[in-house]
């Protein structure tokens, strides 16, 4: 079974999911996947709680996939997993890099170190195939942050580097059902890796109009609100900027965003997250998002500082109770408006003081009356 690894700050889950769809559309190929949202071994689907599970658990997952007839596995590879060598026993057939932007600096400390860890994934794949007649494929998306830098860096390894960009593609994306330029990038990254896996271009093109999104990724949720409501996992400045830009494209009225920032995680991104939302949305509701051991008010204050610095006249509300914050936006939004509830996406808990409390943004939206 071939394993294809996708790494990057944003877009890993969607790109991995799309790659699995492309591979499963090809004759004589069957692809399982390992993502933040769920694992599919072709025998069963389940949630691990990890983007990339620990080594021992991964080996069990791969074994079950192979026993279920999988020819391929599409897998997210997080920077934590790379640094902690969770994939040390995994041989990758090829890989892909989506983008890099500020995140996880509580762990990696600097963007330079974050980049170095991501780069080491490409180096690992090159080393694994050093004696092969042909170098393994490594797809680099040029549309996001650090794309050109990563292409330059990985070109020094023995890899077949495949750069992609939605600005230069032979694929017709006019019927792509996923919105936003960032999703075009995700699709093309997955398409390039699928081509490397032997999927015909005609099969990929035929599958593009049939692609489905992952839940919690710009997922439209039915609600009694007058507005259109979406839930998304965006939790970085870059991710928020991109999803807001995508939503702006289909919003006739005001664009609302409900969001917070995680506690015990990179504190430096909180102000920039506020700035991104101030610039990209018309109405902001700042709330809690897994505050963990931190004071939710302190986190929200840091976000507000970023909002005020970026746009002094920004219209925003602060509500620490996440359910109340969502209901506030749904109640005040009007017909033609769009409400984006960002940060948790597929998650079904809110972590406070070491306790994971059942909480699902989508359930709150559906229950609104």
C-alpha positions as CSV (number, residue, x, y, z in Angstrom):
1,X,0.0,0.0,0.0
2,X,1.3,3.4,-1.0
3,X,1.1,6.2,1.6
4,X,0.8,9.8,0.4
5,X,1.6,12.5,3.0
6,X,0.2,16.1,2.9
7,X,1.7,18.7,5.2
8,X,1.2,22.5,5.6
9,X,-0.5,24.9,8.0
10,X,-3.9,25.1,6.3
11,X,-5.7,22.9,3.8
12,X,-4.3,19.5,4.9
13,X,-7.7,18.0,5.7
14,X,-9.4,19.1,2.5
15,X,-6.5,18.2,0.3
16,X,-6.2,14.8,1.8
17,X,-10.0,14.2,1.5
18,X,-9.9,15.3,-2.2
19,X,-6.9,13.1,-2.9
20,X,-8.8,10.1,-1.6
21,X,-11.8,11.0,-3.8
22,X,-9.6,11.2,-6.9
23,X,-7.9,7.9,-6.1
24,X,-11.1,6.1,-5.4
25,X,-12.5,7.3,-8.7
26,X,-9.7,5.5,-10.6
27,X,-10.2,1.9,-11.6
28,X,-8.4,-0.7,-9.6
29,X,-7.5,1.8,-6.8
30,X,-8.9,2.0,-3.3
31,X,-7.8,4.7,-0.9
32,X,-8.3,5.1,2.8
33,X,-7.4,8.2,4.6
34,X,-6.1,9.6,7.9
35,X,-7.3,13.1,8.7
36,X,-8.0,15.4,11.6
37,X,-11.7,14.8,11.1
38,X,-11.6,11.0,10.9
39,X,-9.8,7.9,9.7
40,X,-11.3,5.6,7.0
41,X,-9.7,2.2,6.8
42,X,-12.3,1.1,4.2
43,X,-13.6,-1.2,6.9
44,X,-14.6,1.4,9.4
45,X,-14.5,5.1,10.1
46,X,-13.4,6.6,13.5
47,X,-12.0,9.6,15.2
48,X,-8.5,9.4,16.8
49,X,-8.2,12.9,18.4
50,X,-5.0,13.5,16.4
51,X,-4.2,15.0,13.0
52,X,-1.5,12.4,12.7
53,X,-1.8,9.5,15.2
54,X,1.2,8.1,17.1
55,X,3.4,5.5,15.4
56,X,1.9,2.4,16.9
57,X,-1.6,3.5,16.2
58,X,-0.7,4.4,12.6
59,X,0.8,0.9,12.0
60,X,-2.5,-0.6,13.1
61,X,-4.5,1.7,10.9
62,X,-2.3,0.8,7.9
63,X,-2.6,-2.9,8.6
64,X,-6.4,-2.6,8.7
65,X,-6.4,-0.6,5.4
66,X,-4.3,-3.3,3.7
67,X,-6.5,-6.1,5.0
68,X,-9.5,-4.2,3.6
69,X,-8.0,-4.0,0.1
70,X,-6.6,-0.5,0.1
71,X,-4.0,0.2,-2.5
72,X,-3.3,3.7,-1.2
73,X,-3.6,5.9,1.9
74,X,-3.9,9.7,1.9
75,X,-2.7,11.1,5.1
76,X,-2.3,14.4,6.9
77,X,1.1,14.9,8.4
78,X,1.3,17.6,11.1
79,X,4.4,19.5,12.1
80,X,4.1,18.0,15.6
81,X,4.1,14.5,14.0
82,X,7.2,15.3,11.9
83,X,9.1,16.8,14.9
84,X,8.1,13.9,17.2
85,X,8.9,11.3,14.5
86,X,5.4,9.8,14.7
87,X,5.8,8.8,11.0
88,X,9.3,7.3,11.6
89,X,8.2,3.8,10.5
90,X,6.1,5.1,7.5
91,X,7.5,5.0,4.0
92,X,5.9,7.6,1.9
93,X,5.4,7.2,-1.9
94,X,5.3,10.9,-2.2
95,X,4.2,14.1,-0.5
96,X,2.7,17.6,-0.8
97,X,3.1,21.0,0.8
98,X,0.0,23.2,1.0
99,X,1.2,26.4,2.6
100,X,2.8,27.9,5.8
101,X,1.5,30.7,8.0
102,X,1.7,31.7,11.6
103,X,0.5,28.8,13.9
104,X,2.0,26.5,16.5
105,X,4.7,29.0,17.5
106,X,4.0,28.0,21.1
107,X,5.7,24.7,20.1
108,X,8.1,25.7,17.3
109,X,9.0,29.1,18.7
110,X,9.9,30.7,15.4
111,X,8.7,30.6,11.8
112,X,12.2,29.6,10.7
113,X,12.0,26.5,12.9
114,X,8.4,25.8,11.8
115,X,9.6,26.0,8.1
116,X,12.6,23.8,8.9
117,X,10.4,21.1,10.4
118,X,8.1,21.1,7.3
119,X,11.1,21.0,5.0
120,X,12.4,17.9,6.9
121,X,9.4,16.0,5.8
122,X,10.4,16.4,2.1
123,X,14.0,15.5,3.1
124,X,12.7,12.3,4.7
125,X,10.8,11.3,1.6
126,X,13.9,11.9,-0.6
127,X,16.1,9.8,1.8
128,X,13.6,7.0,1.8
129,X,13.9,6.7,-2.0
130,X,17.6,7.5,-2.4
131,X,18.3,4.2,-4.2
132,X,15.2,4.2,-6.4
133,X,15.7,4.6,-10.2
134,X,13.3,7.6,-10.2
135,X,12.9,10.3,-7.5
136,X,9.5,10.4,-5.6
137,X,7.0,13.2,-6.4
138,X,6.7,16.1,-4.1
139,X,3.9,18.7,-4.9
140,X,4.4,22.3,-3.7
141,X,1.5,24.7,-3.9
142,X,2.7,28.2,-4.8
143,X,-0.5,30.0,-3.9
144,X,-0.1,30.1,-0.1
145,X,2.6,31.4,2.2
146,X,6.1,30.2,1.8
147,X,5.3,28.3,-1.5
148,X,8.2,29.7,-3.5
149,X,10.6,29.3,-0.5
150,X,9.6,25.7,-0.1
151,X,9.9,25.0,-3.8
152,X,13.4,26.4,-3.8
153,X,14.4,24.5,-0.7
154,X,13.0,21.1,-1.8
155,X,14.6,21.4,-5.2
156,X,17.9,20.7,-3.5
157,X,16.7,17.2,-2.6
158,X,16.4,14.2,-4.9
159,X,12.7,14.7,-5.5
160,X,10.5,15.3,-8.6
161,X,9.2,18.7,-7.5
162,X,5.7,19.5,-9.0
163,X,4.7,23.1,-8.5
164,X,1.0,23.9,-8.7
165,X,-1.1,27.1,-8.7
166,X,-4.7,27.9,-9.5
167,X,-3.4,30.8,-11.6
168,X,-1.8,28.4,-14.0
169,X,-3.6,25.2,-14.5
170,X,-4.8,23.0,-17.4
171,X,-7.8,21.8,-15.3
172,X,-11.2,23.3,-15.8
173,X,-12.4,24.5,-12.3
174,X,-15.5,26.3,-13.5
175,X,-17.8,23.6,-12.1
176,X,-15.9,23.1,-8.8
177,X,-18.5,22.9,-6.1
178,X,-16.1,24.1,-3.4
179,X,-15.9,27.9,-3.0
180,X,-12.8,30.1,-2.6
181,X,-9.4,30.4,-4.3
182,X,-7.9,28.4,-1.4
183,X,-10.0,25.4,-2.4
184,X,-8.8,25.7,-5.9
185,X,-5.3,25.4,-4.5
186,X,-6.3,22.4,-2.5
187,X,-7.9,20.6,-5.5
188,X,-4.9,21.2,-7.7
189,X,-2.5,20.0,-5.0
190,X,-4.5,16.8,-4.7
191,X,-4.8,16.5,-8.5
192,X,-1.0,16.7,-8.9
193,X,-0.5,14.0,-6.3
194,X,-3.2,11.9,-7.9
195,X,-1.5,12.1,-11.2
196,X,1.7,11.0,-9.6
197,X,-0.2,8.0,-8.2
198,X,-1.3,7.1,-11.7
199,X,-4.7,8.5,-12.0
200,X,-5.6,9.7,-15.5
201,X,-6.1,13.4,-16.0
202,X,-9.5,12.7,-17.6
203,X,-10.6,10.8,-14.4
204,X,-9.5,13.7,-12.3
205,X,-11.3,16.3,-14.5
206,X,-14.5,14.2,-14.4
207,X,-14.3,14.0,-10.6
208,X,-13.9,17.7,-10.0
209,X,-17.6,18.6,-10.3
210,X,-18.5,15.7,-8.0
211,X,-16.1,16.7,-5.1
212,X,-17.7,17.0,-1.7
213,X,-16.3,19.0,1.2
214,X,-15.4,17.7,4.6
215,X,-17.7,18.6,7.4
216,X,-16.6,21.6,9.4
217,X,-14.9,23.1,6.4
218,X,-17.1,26.0,5.2
219,X,-20.0,23.7,5.9
220,X,-23.4,25.2,5.4
221,X,-25.6,24.4,8.4
222,X,-29.5,24.8,8.3
223,X,-30.8,27.3,10.8
224,X,-33.9,29.4,11.7
225,X,-31.7,32.5,11.3
226,X,-32.6,34.8,8.5
227,X,-28.9,34.6,7.4
228,X,-27.0,31.8,5.7
229,X,-24.8,30.1,8.3
230,X,-21.5,28.3,7.8
231,X,-19.2,26.5,10.2
232,X,-15.5,26.4,9.5
233,X,-12.3,25.2,11.2
234,X,-10.3,28.4,10.4
235,X,-8.2,29.2,13.4
236,X,-5.2,31.1,12.1
237,X,-4.9,34.6,10.7
238,X,-4.3,33.3,7.2
239,X,-7.1,30.7,7.5
240,X,-9.6,33.4,8.6
241,X,-8.5,35.8,5.9
242,X,-9.0,33.2,3.2
243,X,-12.4,31.8,4.4
244,X,-13.7,35.4,4.9
245,X,-12.6,36.3,1.4
246,X,-14.4,33.2,0.1
247,X,-17.6,34.0,2.0
248,X,-17.5,37.6,0.8
249,X,-17.8,36.3,-2.7
250,X,-21.3,34.9,-2.1
251,X,-22.6,37.3,0.5
252,X,-25.1,39.9,-0.6
253,X,-25.5,41.6,2.8
254,X,-23.2,41.9,5.8
255,X,-20.6,39.3,6.6
256,X,-20.5,38.2,10.3
257,X,-17.8,36.1,12.0
258,X,-18.0,34.4,15.4
259,X,-14.5,33.4,16.5
260,X,-12.1,33.0,19.3
261,X,-8.5,31.7,19.9
262,X,-7.4,28.6,21.7
263,X,-5.8,28.8,25.1
264,X,-2.4,27.3,25.9
265,X,-1.5,27.7,22.2
266,X,0.5,30.3,20.3
267,X,-0.5,33.7,21.9
268,X,1.2,35.7,19.1
269,X,-1.5,34.9,16.6
270,X,-4.4,36.3,18.6
271,X,-4.0,39.9,17.7
272,X,-3.5,39.0,14.0
273,X,-6.6,36.9,14.1
274,X,-8.5,39.9,15.3
275,X,-7.0,42.0,12.6
276,X,-7.9,39.5,9.9
277,X,-11.5,39.4,11.0
278,X,-11.7,43.2,11.4
279,X,-10.5,43.6,7.8
280,X,-12.5,40.8,6.3
281,X,-15.9,41.0,8.1
282,X,-18.6,43.6,8.7
283,X,-19.6,42.4,12.2
284,X,-17.5,40.5,14.7
285,X,-18.5,38.5,17.7
286,X,-15.5,37.5,19.8
287,X,-15.9,34.5,22.0
288,X,-14.2,31.5,23.6
289,X,-12.6,28.6,21.7
290,X,-11.0,25.9,23.9
291,X,-9.6,28.4,26.5
292,X,-8.1,25.4,28.3
293,X,-6.2,26.6,31.4
294,X,-6.2,30.3,30.4
295,X,-8.6,33.1,31.4
296,X,-11.0,33.4,28.4
297,X,-11.2,37.2,29.0
298,X,-7.5,37.6,28.6
299,X,-7.5,35.8,25.3
300,X,-10.5,37.9,24.1
301,X,-8.7,41.1,25.2
302,X,-5.7,40.1,23.0
303,X,-8.0,39.6,20.0
304,X,-9.8,42.9,20.6
305,X,-6.4,44.7,20.7
306,X,-5.7,43.3,17.2
307,X,-9.2,44.4,16.0
308,X,-8.8,47.9,17.2
309,X,-5.3,48.3,15.8
310,X,-6.4,47.1,12.4
311,X,-9.7,48.9,12.2
312,X,-10.5,51.4,15.0
313,X,-14.1,51.7,13.8
314,X,-14.7,48.0,13.6
315,X,-18.2,46.8,14.9
316,X,-17.7,44.0,17.3
317,X,-19.2,42.4,20.4
318,X,-17.5,40.3,23.1
319,X,-19.4,37.3,24.6
320,X,-17.4,34.6,26.4
321,X,-20.2,32.1,26.3
322,X,-19.7,30.5,22.9
323,X,-23.3,29.3,22.5
324,X,-24.6,32.7,23.5
325,X,-22.2,34.4,21.0
326,X,-23.4,32.2,18.2
327,X,-27.1,32.8,19.0
328,X,-26.4,36.6,19.2
329,X,-25.0,36.6,15.6
330,X,-27.8,34.4,14.3
331,X,-30.5,36.6,16.0
332,X,-29.1,39.9,14.7
333,X,-28.1,38.8,11.2
334,X,-30.6,39.6,8.5
335,X,-31.7,38.1,5.2
336,X,-28.8,38.3,2.7
337,X,-26.2,38.2,5.5
338,X,-23.7,35.4,6.0
339,X,-22.7,34.2,9.5
340,X,-19.4,32.3,9.7
341,X,-18.8,30.4,12.9
342,X,-15.0,29.8,12.9
343,X,-12.4,27.9,14.9
344,X,-13.9,24.6,15.9
345,X,-15.3,23.1,12.6
346,X,-15.8,19.4,13.2
347,X,-14.9,19.5,16.9
348,X,-17.5,18.3,19.4
349,X,-16.1,19.5,22.6
350,X,-15.0,22.8,24.4
351,X,-12.0,22.3,26.6
352,X,-12.1,24.4,29.8
353,X,-9.8,23.9,32.8
354,X,-8.8,20.4,31.8
355,X,-12.3,19.2,31.1
356,X,-13.7,18.6,27.7
357,X,-17.4,19.6,27.7
358,X,-19.6,18.4,24.8
359,X,-20.0,21.3,22.4
360,X,-20.7,21.4,18.7
361,X,-21.0,24.7,16.8
362,X,-23.3,23.0,14.3
363,X,-25.7,21.7,16.9
364,X,-26.0,25.2,18.4
365,X,-26.7,26.6,14.9
366,X,-29.4,23.9,14.2
367,X,-31.0,24.4,17.6
368,X,-31.4,28.2,17.1
369,X,-35.1,29.2,17.0
